[in-house]
Amino acid sequence: MSHLTPVTRRTALAAAAALSVPAAARAAVAPTDGGGLGTAEAPIALRMNANDAFAKMWQTVLIPEFNKKFPHIHVTIDGLPYSEHLTKTLLDLTGATPAYDLICNDDPWTPQIAQTGALLDLKKDCAAWTDADFDWNDFYAAPLAASEWKGVQYGVPLRSNMLLMFYNRTHYKKAGLPEPTPQLTWAEYMAQAPKLVQDVKGEGKVNAWAVSTYFARDQLTPTIWQAILNANGGRLLDKDGKAAFNTPVGVATLQTFVDLLKYAPPGAKSHVFNEELTAFRQGQLATMFMWGSVFRGTAIDPASTTLKPDEVGVQVMPVGSASAGTHRGIWSGEISRKTKYPRAAWTLLQWMSSKDGERFASANVGSFPARRSTLASKPEFPWLAPVFATLAQSYEVAQKGEMWRPRLAKSDAVQQVLADEVARATSGEISPADALKNAAGRIDKLRL
């Protein structure tokens, strides 16, 4: 999943240090051979960082598969806590002797990291080592664009994620309601919600609710409201970087988000990722708005869910006046300009984002593909078929509606403001209108 990091003094200092890197430090890439691919006598050691939510799985599942083809490139993946990831990445990339050859970069961080000059331009600097069948045009535009900045492609999508609607077929059947479809509107969804608060166990009391999602103050809480806003044609910022959401549409969509609490479990005001996910997996929810990467653990893995595969449906979020809704969250792989082994590093990223690499990752670690050919192919497991179809639609919806966090060096600051004010609205501290008025005023003072 995608997250954001609060702007702290440490982050600010890291960013300042990054921007002050002299041109001499932005050295050209290694010689023509790019450091080679290693040999049995002299293997290459690469080090990469990634979010600690999936770093261990990549290390234990993906890297052994990669080494079947490239046995002389030894890869170590360090897991970093999300709250420290951006700061540590900036400090490392701009240091005299970076520890990491590769970094894994979250969706909104690309502008801030790219402007340091510490990353390779993959299409230019790595062109000589790019496989003939590595088709850049095969990627969907939305996930690939997450690591592009000012016309330069700094990364490739490694763990694509989209905000989706999960639903429990058993609950809909019990309520006498038709299953959701990609044509379901927000008005229809809200009209059906009261019927989804019900007794599904025959206990004579309510034991299942219509919905939960991020409601408490969390880095990702604003993305739920933004998905509804974008579905109704609204935007966060205008072309000049000024707040564009403090409008009747913005207020109405935030009210819709707040109104979901009427049909959520007791205590849902404090729900974020773990709480809503646990409730859905335990059969307490008819729907949840959640990152699609949890599908495997929610519908397939009996160790983490009480639900059966045929109980769980997934689709884009409901339709507003403009389109369906979703939100992009992409982890991309990028290469430090100071690595001694750019060719080996690019070989790893190529494999992870290749057609074969995507298919292996989607089947074995739950990472979502970003390539058109992968999503159009027959998946290895039947349960992936509806997921692939939903992803293809969500990528198109996201691209058309620009459904992602601001593409700015100060993206984190914008999201921090939204997290504050949206959470105040969901907690009932202030009205949606006042929350958006406050947020707009604070964001416009940031001078984006």
ROZAVO-754063 format. One record per residue (C-alpha): x, y, z; residue in one letter. Coordinates in steps of 0.001 Angstrom, whole numbers, plus 500000, padded with zeros to 6 digits. Each point is the difference from the previous one (the first is absolute). Layout:
// residues N
XYZa...
This chain:
// residues 448
500000500000500000m500884503578499654s500550502389503006h501436503418500776l502475501314502539t499229502916502308p502271502971499403v502376500155502938t503060502101500708r502117496990499166r498268499564496643t500425503676499252a503706499863500791l500375496929497805a498266501733497135a502161503076500420a503120497890499973a498801498171496922a499370503193498071l503458501319500847s501852497108498379v502677501496497723p500028499138496331a503311498177500443a498285497497502271a497560499131497245r502566497867498272a499490498318496676a499053496356500037v502650497301500156a502007498961496922p498429498476496927t499677496561501599d498116501553502925g501944497853502436g498934496776498304g497765497251501356l502528498209502164g501597496573499741t500208496938502214a503455501160501133e498998503648500418a496270500349500693p498390503415500267i498284501115503206a497063502406499709l498093501583502846r496472501330499717m497541501588502390n496274499337500068a497056500452502313n500166497554502882d496447498843499233a501282498027497015f503822500109500018a500388496611501719k497647498297497564m501889501452497051w503273498782501502q498780496470500666t497773499449496955v500983502323497150l503782500074500324i500449496187499898p497943499976496796e502103502833498558f503182498094500883n498893497021497920k500725502188496987k502701502252501464f501869497923502595p502935502371500359h498023503062501105i499494499773503747h497218502252501233v499270501141503549t496694501796500605i499756502057503181d496539500719501377g499428503566501207l497075501225502120p497747502208497917y500352502979502323s503789500007499505e500232498858496401h500086503300498121l502359501698502446t502488497128499993k499844499729496221t500763503695499509l502881499933502461l501457496867498455d499715501070496364l501708503312500647t502732498673502271g503615499564498936a499789496194500020t496363498863499679p499149496629501492a497325499254497402y500423499223496329d496226499997499535l497096501577501803i496319499228500089c498107503269499713n496378500688500961d497683501749497579d500075503600501312p503744500115500698w501315500057496428t500198503812499588p501817500499503296q502513497224499334i500462500745496300a500961503618500533q503074498887501969t501614498788496772g500937496773501773a498063497580497767l500730498488496612l497838500793497005d499036496440499120l499119500646496381k503193501948499298k502697498849502407d499029496321499822c499098499790496306a503058497891499120a498982497311502507w496271499938499263t498732496685498643d498532500079496520a496700498583501245d499651502452502882f497044501898498588d499507503385501670w496760500531498087n498529496853501524d499618501693503399f496738501686500863y500556503749500095a498795500527503578a502440497689501839p502954500881497781l499423503728500521a500430499615503765a503799500031499560s500176502547497175e500845503628500685w500461502838497514k500320497635497065g502547497656501609v499213496384500864q501745499309503293y498342496716500879g497794497076499095v496903498765501872p500804497079502299l496976499877502285r497024501633498366s497050500691502244n496589501542499515m497276500963502444l497075497653499324l496634498908501359m499895496543501608f496631498411500671y498651496915501753n497596498121497729r498427498166502944t498984503267501649h498427501367496839y498047496804499489k498816500010503614k498818503611499605a498130499156496777g502134502431497994l501624499513496599p503746499638500007e501887503228499278p501096500617496434t502461502527498555p496930502081499082q498871500360503641l499614503698500853t500667501692503305w496314500884500275a499041496329499553e502673498851502414y498870502389502739m496350498991499469a500909496318500430q502267500496503020a497279499901502711p498930496516498852k503589498769500352l499972500714503727v498528496662501013q500055496736501907d501882497512497834v500450497393502750k496406499585501171g500802501402503437e497086502401500101g502290503022500042k502150501977497574v503331498296499463n500940501271496532a500267503490498589w500020501574496564a503467501492499878v503257501021501558s503074501739498668t502599502523501195y498160502397502316f502519501008502690a502830502438499434r502341497962497813d502240500694497057q497560498321497629l496663501202501362t499810502915497485p500359497637497047t496547498529500653i498350503412499815w502156500953497010q498818496916498104a496396501161500458i500979503580499090l501764498907496814n497078497762499027a497848503120500098n502405501971497832g501711501883502826g503711500646500378r502304500652502918l502060502768498420l499741502259496981d502746500546497429k501584502663502206d500196497730503027g497140501677501834k497352498044501877a497136499115497651a497945497784502300f498264502602502168n496894499977497815t496415498726500306p501129496760498335v502877499664502451g497766500554503012v497331497606498702a502526497245499379t501598500413503414l496496499809501502q499482496715498127t503203498691501517f498947501075503507v496529498473499469d501563496562499529l500480499951503755l496228499641500439k500284496470498615y503361499043501505a500704497889503116p500121501570503451p503354501701500518g500635500390496261a501102503601500508k503307498530501165s500318497576497072h502952500057497645v501687497233497997f500180497152502518n496587500551501586e497993500052496791e501951497132498481l499524497798503063t496286500781500174a499487499092496341f502013496799500240r497975498934503036q496733500394498098g498821503147501807q499794502253496925l498119499958496719a502493502359498372t503307501684500612m501953502572498012f503530498701500095m503199499528498014w499669497143497546g503251498335501034s498218498491503035v497825497830497752f502106496851500276r500074500121503804g496306500889500147t498488497482497601a502578497247499508i502264499450502990d498210498038502768p502723500985502439a498873503637499894s496275499939499150t496778498213500940t498525500682496563l499892497644497033k501200501029496530p496492499967498539d498736502339502741e502251502916499102v499420502356497087g502119502946498930v499397502928497659q500627503698499537v498425502344502518m496476501294499266p499234502364497151v499582503740500499g498831502620497543s503176499669497930a501247496422500308s500680497085502293a502496500608502793g503404498720501011t503333501316501231h503507499130498852r502703498724502346g503118498688498260i503329498871501422w502668500474497324s503572498741499761g502715502566499307e503804499964499762i502515502172501822s502274501943497667r502910499066502263k499648496231499748t503063498142498762k497786497493498230y497295501802498003p499707497177497487r499344497373502669a497590502343501782a498087500622496778w500007496267499287t498238499430503325l497400502708499357l499433498744496461q499359496491501254w497659501134502779m497956502138497580s500190497622497033s497084497947498755k501417496864501643d500908501820503196g496545501543500305e498242496700499520r502184498299502607f499538502829502506a496233500216499549s499584496272500579a502498499602502838n500193503241501992v496794501771499000g501702502893498207s497829501424497244f501128500176496367p500331503316498173a500288498650496449r497150499792497504r501207496633498722s500029498518503500t496501501164500864l498710498823496629a501501496526500434s498493496977501694k501256500130503608p501665497069501672e497189499646502534f496242500468499371p499613502395502928w502243502497498234l497663500354496990a497514502456501575p502875501832501675v501763500488496668f496789501292498395a499415502458502844t503587501242499881l499806500661496279a496888502108500515q501413501817503013s503186500979498156y497946501573497222e497686501746502474v502949501361501999a501779501298496908q496932501752498633k499055501610503321g503555500652501259e499172498027503129m503208500253501952w501658502176502595r501444503354498906p503077499780497800r502020502546501956l503181500218502017a497715500986502904k497508497193499467s500555498745503537d499149503396501451a496733500124498044v499033496520501151q500862500873503586q497525502885499920v497299497842498416l500576497227502544a499510502483502823d496847501660498731e498238496983498483v500468498110503268a498505502936501919r496933499727497779a499628496238500423t500397500318503777s497194502566500099g502263502712501376e499151502351497109i497699499969496985s501169498856496552p499645503588498774a502231501343502764d502504497184499530a500462500815496326l500119503741500659k502777499446502545n501872497609497733a499851502363497026a501334502894502062g502886497951501389r500954498532496625i499978503368498223d502477501267502583k502462497274499038l500875501833496757r500165496830497969l
